[in-house]
Amino acid sequence: MKALVYQGVETLDYVDVSPVISKEDEHLIRVEAVGICGSDMHAYLGHDARRPAPLILGHEASGTVECGPQTGRRVTINPLVTCGTCAACTSGRENLCPTRQIISMPPREGAFAQFVSMPDSNLVTVPEDIPFAKASLAEPLAVSWHAVRLGLEALHPDGDRRAIVLGGGAIGLAAALALNAMGVEDVAIVEPNDVRRAFLAERCGQKVTKTLNSTATLVVDAVGYAATRATASEAVEPGGVVVHVGLGEDAGGLDIRRMTLQEITFIGTYTYTAQDFRDTAQAIFDGRLGPLDWIEERPLSDGAQAFRDLRYGSVAAPKIVLGPWA
């Protein structure tokens, strides 16, 4: 089968690889669309020791069941494979499962390939009228859906609900869309890139600024650098909530003294629960997250160039989706 294989720092090859053998009690999925994630980019740049070369990356995928009684079933894929029996799993917090696996990280190869093997519990059926490229957005949008849900639950129930999102990439934009879907109308995205800022305003209909010019009760850091954590510390109001979903760098930036004195809640959030994934997929199908027409689609054979374009900041769209196969 064909696959886009990460061979080393800033090196991807579109090559023939050994076919996927479906694992016991799993479905063989023909991948129809797969998005490029920030974590894929971290690996591509050599910044993720958890994803050593050679490796097939990619985990934001949708496709069709290839064989068996469900052949032809259109699905979007929850890439987090969990044990289902630990305390985290049985309490509905599968994203904290200590033995969780994710496709695109050993021992599971990713979805920049013609086929991938997944358990039935990781599949959500996609209606016929939903394009595969849109269905593949369920994974990145679920990350933001989960983050926003946690942030809103932590706010005082009688307080204002005004939000600032730091970063206008896919996760930041998805956070703004999730906030809107959950009833928060006053949302501003802070995005320093001029091209992306124009795209968010004109194509996505978002309120977007170049620099911070207001405060809010909820601040979502979708970047995760020391500088954005410092901005989040400045922007959040007393008694408010900072939700940190970016993984840019490990340390620095938070004003711990201010957070302590003004009872500001900090929430670090990783991926999503299985229910969050299902809820996000349904919100896509119902149109509650908007038309989602802001992606850029390219064939998987153009994947290496897509990564280079992202590397050098020449892509205005918040998300590139690869597929179908050449």
Secondary structure, DSSP 8 states (H G I E B T S, - for coil): -EEEEEEETTEEEEEE-------TTEEEEEEEEEE--HHHHHHHTT--TTS-SSEE---EEEEEE-SSTTTT-EEEE--EE--SSSHHHHTT-GGG-TT-EETTBTTB--SSBSEEEEEGGGEEE--TTS-HHHHTTHHHHHHHHHHHHHHHHHS-TTS--EEEEE--SHHHHHHHHHHHHTT--EEEEE---HHHHHHHHHTT---EESS----EEEEEESS--HHHHHHHHHHEEEEEEEEE---S-SS----HHHHHHTT-EEEE--S--HHHHHHHHHHHHHTTT-----EEEE-GGGHHHHHHHHHTT---SSEEEE-S--
